[in-house]
Every structure is written in structure tokens, then in C-alpha cells.
Amino acid sequence: MVDTASVVIVGAGHSGFQTAKSLRDSGFTGPVTVLNGDAEAPYQRPPLSKAYLTGKSGFDDLRFAAQEFYARMDITLRNGVRAETINPAGRTLGLSDGTILPYGHLVLATGTKPRELTVPGSDADGVVGLRSVADADDIAARLETSRNVVVIGAGFIGLEFVSVAVAKGHTPVVLEFAPRILGRAASEPVSEYFLSHYRQQGVDFRLGTAVERIETIDGKAVAVVDSKGTRHPADLVVVGIGVLPETSLAEQAGLTIDNGIFVDEFLGTSDPHISAVGDCCSYPSTTAGRVVRLESVQNATDHGRCVAAKIVGTPRPYMELPWFWSDQGTKKLQIAGLNFGSDQQVIRGDLGGGKFSVFMYNDGELVAVDSVDRPMDHMSARRLMAAKVPLSPQDAGDPDFDLKAFALKARTAAATGA
């Protein structure tokens, strides 16, 4: 059991919040402090580019919990306070308000920071990212008055914003450096489907195209010039070119860094009194058979549960199957597993009608499934891969094969040991 005189959690996103909650749910009675660098109470960020930006939900809907929750759970929440230094030898944190905070065990849930666009004009008025509530409010207001919208980056965030912009009557230009959209996240059939889906709505995609500069007048963006010399008028430029793990605190403390804060299978860092969870850390994935760093709600919350179990003395290795989702307007993309390369892809469902799944195999093993508006395929895939039950490519592609029943039977057998 780790030293648990007190637990301090740096970061109040999904992984930080879940760690604190799971500690109390598991019976931990020592002091728990959550340092939230934002002035606002802890809230969910993924909906910012979805329901919040469309106006379907408000800020109260984003909060993890009401203020009374923290008092009831005896969790000390310090909003607007950041950890600036770690003293591993003394097990203390130096905080932004000038105080020193001791810890028995420290959990770093520092998340990520946006990858910055570094071209001439990138600091102009009208060039915005989508990271916070303030960013989303700013973008929503600008969408009401903007005439020309350019999106830089065609990953999840970029395309989720595109769907909102289209719904509000815009036809954005999208500049993507990679040869296809969703290149890091989804299979080629899914990329091709959404490329066609958005092009039919008037969106202008420029693939394999970088940004050369942003033209400005009186400090305001007026156009984006791409690497092929094309000028795209723009009074709103939304940047979504990825994120980087926030590792500055860990680096200062001398922790091992490897595409994030490196942790073992129990989410422990190279310091036995410090753990790391969520988007900021890389870990050995049993699913992928390699060290990975993931940016997902599922991974963050499951990390929180796992590290809490370790702290209360019931450690278990982290072995959860990764899964993801993205709302693309009225379409929902769901992903189960991790695809680092597949030698066979099987389509199930109606690709032309926009309700299909792509089952990806490597050496005959199912490694990932992308589903567009096929939620039962997604749930079945998660059950099968989590239980490590084989599914043949022939069965995956057979429309008469009852995938749901097969997955439920496999889950039951795994639970009972049959």
C-alpha cells in the first residue's frame, strides 16, 4: 500500500475528478485535495465542440458535480490554484498562491495543452482554438457574424466544429496537412465516408495542404494563405491541430518522460510517491502491446478508478479496452480498440447509407472496430475484445450472423468462467 497520509491531485479534468471520487467511493478517509487551475468549477471539455457549441446544453450541464458534492465527499477543491513546482524529496508542492502544500501521494492529472499554430498572423484577432468554455463562447459569438470560416485541422475537434458551422449555415474551408481526414483516429473507409458526407454539404476540403500565413488588416484575420499559394478569405479561423501532453511539472521533478509522463501498469511514475493519469501519461497497453498515450474520456476515467484502487491498497494492473466517440452533426462515430495497422478490413452494414462498421484485423486478430450509426456493433465489439473472444472475418461480414447474441454469450461465458 502506498503512503496515503494525504492525496493531492493536480488537475480537475475527467481523470482528476474521477480519482478523487473513486478514492472516497473506495473508503479512503485521508485528506484529498484537488488543484484546479481554472477559475470555474471542474467541467467536461469534450462537449464544448458538440452540444455546448450548438447551444443544446449550458455550462451547468458541463459540470462534473454541484458544489455540494465536494463538501459531502470531503474533497478540498481549490479553484484557480496551480501547482508550479514539485519537491519530491520533501513531498511538497509549491502553489501559484505562494503556499506550500505537502502530500503523502501525488497524482498528476495535468492533461494536455493545444499544439500551437506558428505561422505569420497566427496571433491575429479571429484566430481561435477550442479548449475552454471561454473559447466556445467566443467561437459561438463569432459564428453569428462571420462570413468566411476556415478550419485548420481535420481531426475530431476540427470536424466536430465543421458540423456545427454547417448547421449554422456556413460552408467552411478545411485545410488538412495529412492525405486524409481523421487520419490518426479512424479507418480509411470512415475517413472517405465523412469526406464525402461533408463535401455534399458544401465543405471545401484541401488535403495534403499546410498553412503558409494568415493575412491581417489592423490586427484582424482576413484570409489564410495555404502552402500551395491559394488565398482563402477568412474572418474566423478555428485551429485544431492536436495537443501535447502537459509534462512541465513532471519534467521539473525529474520524472521519466516518454511521449507524456511515463507510468507502469499500475500508473506509477518513476517516483513511488507520484502517479499520473489521463491524457498526460503514456502507459504499457495490453490491448496494443506497446506503450501508448490516449486522449479519451474512457481512458481518463478508468485511469482514475485504477489509481484510486492502488492508493487504497487493492492494486490491479490497468488493462481496460480503449474506446472513443465523436458526434459529427447528426452522425455518431464510435471506435473500439486501437488500430496501429491492419492487414484486413471487413465492412458490416450499409456503407452507402451511412450506417456501417469497419472490423479491422491484423494477422487474423480483431484489433479495432469503427462504427458509424451502428451502436450495437460498437457495444458487441467492446464486449468481444474485452473478453478476448475471437470473431472471424467471415462472421463479422455476414449480415445474417447475430453479432449481438454472440457477444452477449461471450460476455456471459467470460463472467462465469464457462
Buried (B, 14 or more C-beta within 10 A) or exposed (E): EBBBEBBBBBBBBBBBBBBBBBBBEBEBEBBBBBBBBBEBBBBBBBBBBBBBBBEEBEEEEBBBBEEEBBEEBEBBBBBEBBBBEBBBEEBBBBBEEEEEBBBBBBBBBBBBBBBEBEBEBBBBEBBBBBBBBEBBBBBBEBBEEBEBBBBBBBBBBBBBBBBBBBBBEBBBBBBBBBEBBBBEBBBBBBBBBBBEBBEEBEBBBBBEBEBBBBBBEEEEBBBBBBBEEBEBBBBBBBBBBBBBBBBEBBEBBEBEBBEBBBBEBBBBBBBEBBBBBBBBBBBBBBBBEEBBBBBBBBBBBBBBBBBBBBBBEEBEEBEBBBBBBBBBBEBBBBBBBBBEEBEBBBBBBEBEEBBBBBBBBBEEEBBBBBBBBBEEBBBBBBBBBBBEBEBBBEBBBEEEBEBEEBBBBBBEEBEEEE
